[in-house]
């Protein structure tokens, strides 16, 4: 189980290109298909859609991959 965040939280995560910062735009608590892959999400272990501050890129991560800023 990861950390819990809310929509609107400003967070940082590590990507192949280095650290990225963005804002959580959606919290998923039920399984969802995202970019062609099934993402397993529960109330106790949600995943978050985060929009990058610098680009329009949207990523999805579990809470344990995020750090609140």
Legacy VTK file of the C-alpha trace (Angstrom):
# vtk DataFile Version 3.0
C-alpha trace
ASCII
DATASET POLYDATA
POINTS 69 float
0.000 0.000 0.000
1.348 3.425 -0.971
0.931 6.942 0.316
-2.454 8.650 -0.025
-2.806 11.801 -2.122
-5.710 13.972 -3.274
-6.676 15.603 -6.562
-4.854 18.930 -6.768
-1.778 17.802 -4.812
1.549 18.862 -6.344
3.885 15.865 -6.526
7.221 14.672 -7.928
8.135 11.301 -9.433
11.121 9.731 -11.144
10.908 8.970 -14.861
13.399 7.784 -17.464
14.175 11.453 -18.146
14.743 12.316 -14.476
12.511 13.858 -11.846
9.170 15.237 -13.051
6.736 17.442 -11.161
3.023 17.774 -11.730
-0.467 17.972 -10.284
-2.754 15.033 -9.547
-5.809 15.291 -11.788
-7.551 12.010 -10.961
-7.469 9.283 -8.314
-8.419 5.742 -9.426
-9.749 3.299 -6.821
-11.084 0.665 -9.241
-9.246 -1.225 -12.009
-8.890 0.909 -15.130
-7.447 0.477 -18.609
-4.820 3.146 -19.181
-2.844 3.550 -22.416
-3.659 -0.008 -23.451
-2.779 -1.673 -20.127
-4.975 -2.760 -17.238
-3.975 -0.908 -14.071
-4.923 -2.591 -10.802
-6.371 -0.069 -8.349
-8.223 -0.424 -5.050
-9.439 1.897 -2.284
-6.419 0.796 -0.220
-3.936 0.981 -3.118
-5.112 3.646 -5.604
-3.271 4.946 -8.647
-3.061 8.587 -9.629
-3.132 10.416 -12.963
-0.677 13.296 -12.835
-0.307 16.095 -15.388
3.270 17.289 -15.841
3.980 20.936 -15.002
6.196 21.388 -18.085
4.294 19.430 -20.741
0.774 18.157 -21.378
1.967 14.607 -20.618
-0.226 12.652 -18.209
1.312 9.756 -16.271
-0.223 7.212 -13.907
1.569 6.036 -10.773
0.923 4.370 -7.435
1.328 6.501 -4.340
4.624 4.891 -3.316
6.244 6.333 -6.475
5.192 9.899 -5.598
6.519 12.558 -3.249
4.288 15.451 -2.202
5.811 18.901 -2.730
LINES 1 70
69 0 1 2 3 4 5 6 7 8 9 10 11 12 13 14 15 16 17 18 19 20 21 22 23 24 25 26 27 28 29 30 31 32 33 34 35 36 37 38 39 40 41 42 43 44 45 46 47 48 49 50 51 52 53 54 55 56 57 58 59 60 61 62 63 64 65 66 67 68
